[in-house]
Amino acid sequence: MNDQIISLEGVNIHQNQHQIFNNINLKIKSGDFVYLIGETGSGKSSLVKSLYAEIKVSAGNISVAGYDLNKIQSNEIPILRRKIGIVFQDFQLLSDRTVNENLDFVLKSTGWKDKKAITKRINEVLESVHLEGFNNKMPYELSGGEQQRAAIARALLNRPDVILADEPTGNLDPNKSIKIVKLLKDIHEQGTTIVIATHDYEIIKEFHSRIIKCIKNKLMEISIDEL
């Protein structure tokens, strides 16, 4: 059995005719916890976007969660994204809807129909991110850390195989940042693969794990001592 949940072989990534990566290789096993680091503009976000089929690679082979992204059809992308939870720096909650309505919207848009099952799943994920009882809060009533926890709850709804977090602590103070990564570590311990793109080295020093650095159109695996 192939236990690689993410595989890139000889991959090139371009955006607007500009080459971001050239001939990169990356293997991430199911159950890994990986930091993706690099300077601003080094391509971290572009790489993450390629993993959820937002950007199509211009050369090489790429597969994620059992899908060959070179061959994926547009109607298969929503199915791929049920296997991937995505967490953004700016939370991307719908500002005119409650926490419950934000999560309900995602479940219904990914095919859930049973109201009792929807309610049960929403309550489960809110409990898992320590937001029990926050169902009827509006996003503006939440702190930045609470908004990010709500965004992580949203990412967990369809029990994804992998969570891709793109600068998930970028808008948070250091204390909240540590709490968010601790939460992602807890989720990882339940068996979910986690990939965090970040420039926050303090969280890496707090929670040691595998580190991949984006540098000069390439990927390089480094140790904590090389930060």
C-alpha positions in Angstrom: 0.0 0.0 0.0 1.3 3.5 -0.9 1.2 5.5 2.3 2.2 8.8 0.5 -0.6 11.2 0.8 1.2 14.0 -1.2 3.7 13.3 -4.0 5.5 15.7 -6.3 7.9 14.5 -8.9 9.8 16.9 -11.2 7.2 19.6 -10.7 7.4 23.1 -12.2 5.0 25.7 -11.0 4.4 29.0 -12.8 2.2 32.0 -12.0 1.6 34.7 -14.6 4.5 33.5 -16.7 6.8 33.7 -13.7 8.5 30.4 -12.6 7.9 29.8 -8.9 9.4 26.3 -8.7 11.6 24.3 -11.0 11.9 20.5 -10.9 10.9 20.0 -7.3 10.2 16.7 -5.5 8.3 16.2 -2.3 6.9 13.1 -0.5 4.6 13.5 2.5 3.4 10.3 4.2 -0.1 9.9 5.6 0.1 11.0 9.2 3.0 13.4 8.8 3.2 16.9 10.3 5.2 19.2 8.0 6.2 22.9 8.1 6.7 24.7 4.8 8.9 27.7 5.3 10.6 30.4 3.2 10.9 34.1 2.7 7.9 36.2 1.6 7.6 35.5 -2.2 9.4 32.2 -2.0 6.4 30.3 -3.2 4.9 28.8 -0.1 1.3 29.8 -0.9 1.7 28.9 -4.6 2.8 25.4 -3.5 -0.1 25.0 -1.1 -2.5 26.2 -3.9 -1.1 23.6 -6.2 -1.9 20.9 -3.6 -5.6 21.7 -3.6 -5.8 22.2 -7.4 -6.1 26.0 -7.4 -3.0 26.2 -9.5 -2.2 23.6 -12.1 1.5 22.5 -12.3 3.2 23.3 -15.6 5.4 20.1 -15.6 5.9 17.0 -13.6 3.6 14.6 -11.6 1.5 15.6 -8.6 -0.9 13.5 -6.6 -2.8 14.4 -3.4 -5.1 12.2 -1.3 -5.2 9.6 -4.0 -5.9 12.0 -6.9 -3.6 12.6 -9.8 -3.9 16.4 -10.1 -2.4 16.3 -13.7 -5.6 14.4 -14.8 -8.2 15.7 -12.4 -11.4 17.0 -14.0 -13.1 20.2 -12.8 -16.1 18.2 -11.5 -13.7 16.1 -9.4 -12.1 19.0 -7.6 -14.9 19.4 -5.1 -14.5 15.7 -4.2 -10.8 16.2 -3.8 -11.4 19.2 -1.5 -13.6 17.1 0.8 -10.5 15.1 1.5 -8.5 18.3 2.2 -9.2 20.8 4.9 -7.9 24.3 4.0 -7.1 26.9 6.7 -6.3 30.5 5.6 -4.5 33.4 7.3 -7.5 35.6 7.0 -10.0 33.0 8.3 -12.4 33.5 5.3 -15.6 33.1 7.4 -18.8 34.5 5.8 -19.2 37.7 7.8 -23.0 37.9 7.5 -23.6 34.4 8.9 -23.2 32.9 12.4 -20.6 30.2 13.1 -23.3 27.6 12.8 -24.5 29.0 9.4 -20.9 29.1 8.1 -20.5 25.4 8.9 -24.0 24.5 7.7 -23.2 26.1 4.4 -20.1 24.0 3.9 -21.8 20.7 4.7 -24.8 21.4 2.5 -22.5 22.5 -0.4 -20.6 19.2 -0.1 -23.7 17.1 -0.3 -25.0 16.7 3.3 -28.8 16.7 3.5 -29.8 15.1 6.8 -30.5 18.0 9.3 -29.9 15.9 12.4 -26.6 14.6 11.0 -25.6 18.2 10.1 -26.3 19.5 13.6 -24.5 16.6 15.2 -21.4 17.1 13.0 -21.3 20.8 13.6 -21.4 20.3 17.3 -18.7 17.7 17.1 -16.2 19.9 15.3 -17.0 22.9 17.5 -16.3 20.8 20.6 -13.1 19.5 19.0 -11.8 23.1 18.6 -13.1 24.2 22.1 -15.9 26.4 20.7 -18.8 24.6 22.3 -21.8 27.0 22.5 -20.4 29.4 20.0 -22.9 28.3 17.3 -24.9 31.5 17.2 -22.0 33.9 17.4 -21.3 36.2 14.4 -17.6 36.3 13.3 -17.2 39.9 14.4 -18.1 38.8 18.0 -15.1 36.4 18.0 -11.5 37.2 18.8 -8.9 36.5 16.1 -8.0 33.2 17.8 -11.6 32.2 18.0 -12.2 33.0 14.3 -9.2 30.8 13.4 -10.6 28.0 15.5 -13.9 28.3 13.8 -12.0 28.1 10.4 -10.3 25.0 11.6 -13.7 23.5 12.6 -14.9 24.3 9.1 -11.8 22.5 7.7 -12.6 19.4 9.8 -16.2 19.0 8.8 -15.7 16.3 6.2 -13.1 14.4 8.2 -10.3 15.3 5.8 -7.2 13.1 5.2 -5.0 16.2 5.2 -5.2 19.8 6.4 -3.3 22.5 4.5 -2.8 25.6 6.6 -1.5 28.7 4.8 0.0 31.1 7.4 -2.7 30.1 9.9 -1.1 32.3 12.7 -0.3 35.2 10.4 -2.9 37.5 11.9 -2.6 36.3 15.5 -0.5 37.4 18.5 2.2 34.9 19.8 0.1 33.5 22.5 -2.9 32.7 20.2 -0.5 31.4 17.6 0.9 28.8 20.0 -2.7 27.7 20.9 -3.7 27.3 17.2 -0.6 25.2 16.4 -1.3 23.1 19.6 -4.8 22.5 18.3 -3.4 21.4 14.9 -1.0 19.2 16.7 -3.9 17.6 18.6 -5.7 17.0 15.4 -2.5 15.5 13.9 -2.4 13.0 16.8 -5.8 11.7 15.8 -4.2 10.7 12.5 -4.7 13.7 10.2 -1.8 14.8 8.0 -1.0 18.4 8.6 1.0 20.8 6.3 1.6 24.3 7.7 3.0 27.1 5.5 4.5 29.6 7.9 7.2 32.2 8.5 6.6 32.0 12.2 9.7 30.3 13.5 8.6 30.5 17.1 5.8 28.0 16.6 8.3 25.7 14.9 10.7 25.9 17.8 7.8 25.2 20.2 6.5 22.2 18.3 9.4 20.5 16.5 8.6 18.6 13.3 9.7 18.1 9.7 10.7 21.3 7.9 10.8 21.9 4.2 12.2 25.2 3.0 11.3 27.0 -0.2 14.5 28.7 -1.6 15.6 29.7 -5.1 12.8 27.8 -6.9 13.7 24.6 -5.0 12.6 22.7 -1.9 15.2 21.8 0.7 14.6 19.7 3.9 16.3 21.3 6.9 16.7 20.7 10.6 15.5 22.9 13.5 19.1 23.9 14.0 19.3 25.5 10.5 16.4 27.9 11.1 
